[in-house]
Every structure is written in structure tokens, then in C-alpha cells.
Amino acid sequence: MDKWEAMSINRRLFDLGSRLGSLEGYLYSEEKVDKSYLKNWLRNIENEFSQLPAGLKQEIEGDYAEILRKVEALLKRLYGDTDADSLQVTGMIVTLKGQKMPQH
């Protein structure tokens, strides 16, 4: 069992929120961005979200998608529409839309 799997759901949610929120803030500080971190940072966020329980994902999906769209806009403004990191976030949003969970 890896470190992520050993965490409680509450801890997983906190970790995901912290990582995603700090990425958004990091990108706002444009001149300080070290692009070499972005690919893994985005991959970790995507993996963490995908491993949450279905009910929890459904509950936070709208907020998660909204922050991803902000991150996408920041990346596109900084690096352009065809940048690999911009495209990675676009793919995360498209995947999220494709996995839309039924509303109860």
C-alpha cells in the first residue's frame, strides 16, 4: 500500500485541495513560475482526484472543474494554447466532462 492509499479520505481531500489551490496561486505569480514542476504537479492532482470515492468526486466535481478552468486560463495566458501543460489541463477537463456522474 502506498502513502496515498494509507491516508484517510479527509486527508486525501485536504491534500488534493492544497495541491490544486497552491498551483492556482503559484500560476498567478507569473514571473516566479518554474515550468519544470508543472507536468508532475498536474499529474498528481489528476491522480489524486481520480482515486477519491465516487460520491466525494461527485460532490466536489463542480468546484474542481472551476479551478481547473482557472488553471487552464492561466497556463494558456502564460504559455499559449498549444503548450503541453495547457493541453494537459484541457485534457483533464475533457475527461472530467466525459465521466460526469448521474445526479441524484
C-alpha positions in Angstrom: 0.0 0.0 0.0 1.4 3.4 -1.0 1.3 6.6 1.1 -1.7 7.9 -0.8 -3.8 4.7 -0.2 -2.9 4.7 3.5 -4.4 8.2 4.0 -7.9 8.8 5.3 -10.5 10.2 2.9 -10.4 13.5 4.8 -6.6 13.7 4.4 -6.8 12.8 0.7 -9.3 15.6 0.2 -7.2 18.1 2.1 -4.1 17.1 0.1 -5.9 17.4 -3.2 -7.3 20.8 -2.3 -4.0 22.1 -1.0 -2.2 21.0 -4.2 -4.7 22.4 -6.5 -5.1 25.7 -4.6 -1.4 26.2 -4.4 -1.0 25.6 -8.1 -3.5 28.2 -8.9 -1.8 30.7 -6.6 1.6 29.8 -8.0 0.5 30.5 -11.5 -0.8 33.9 -10.5 2.7 34.9 -9.6 3.7 34.6 -13.2 7.3 35.7 -13.0 8.2 33.1 -10.4 6.9 30.0 -12.2 9.3 27.2 -12.7 7.7 25.3 -15.6 9.7 22.1 -14.9 7.4 21.3 -11.9 4.1 21.7 -13.8 3.8 18.3 -15.6 4.2 16.3 -12.4 2.1 18.7 -10.3 -0.8 18.3 -12.8 -0.4 14.6 -12.9 -0.5 14.3 -9.1 -3.7 16.4 -9.0 -5.3 14.3 -11.7 -4.3 11.0 -9.9 -5.5 12.2 -6.5 -8.9 13.3 -7.8 -9.3 10.0 -9.8 -8.7 8.0 -6.6 -11.3 9.7 -4.5 -14.6 7.7 -3.8 -17.3 8.3 -6.4 -19.6 10.1 -4.1 -17.0 12.5 -3.0 -15.9 13.2 -6.5 -19.5 13.9 -7.5 -19.8 16.3 -4.5 -16.7 18.4 -5.4 -16.7 17.9 -9.2 -18.1 21.4 -10.0 -15.6 23.2 -7.8 -12.8 21.0 -9.1 -13.7 21.8 -12.7 -14.0 25.5 -12.0 -10.4 25.6 -10.5 -9.1 23.5 -13.4 -10.6 26.1 -15.8 -8.8 28.9 -14.0 -5.6 27.0 -14.1 -6.1 26.3 -17.8 -6.7 30.0 -18.5 -3.6 31.0 -16.6 -1.5 28.4 -18.4 -2.8 29.5 -21.8 -2.1 33.1 -21.0 1.4 32.3 -19.8 2.4 29.7 -22.4 -0.3 29.6 -25.2 -3.0 27.2 -26.3 -0.6 24.6 -27.7 1.7 24.3 -24.6 1.9 20.8 -23.3 0.8 21.8 -19.7 -2.1 23.8 -21.1 -3.2 20.8 -23.2 -2.8 18.5 -20.2 -5.2 20.6 -18.1 -7.6 20.9 -21.1 -7.5 17.1 -21.3 -8.2 16.8 -17.5 -11.3 19.0 -18.1 -12.5 17.0 -21.1 -12.0 13.7 -19.2 -14.0 15.1 -16.3 -16.9 16.1 -18.5 -16.8 12.6 -20.1 -17.0 10.9 -16.7 -19.9 13.1 -15.5 -21.7 11.2 -12.7 -25.5 11.0 -12.7 -27.2 13.5 -10.3 -29.5 12.1 -7.6 
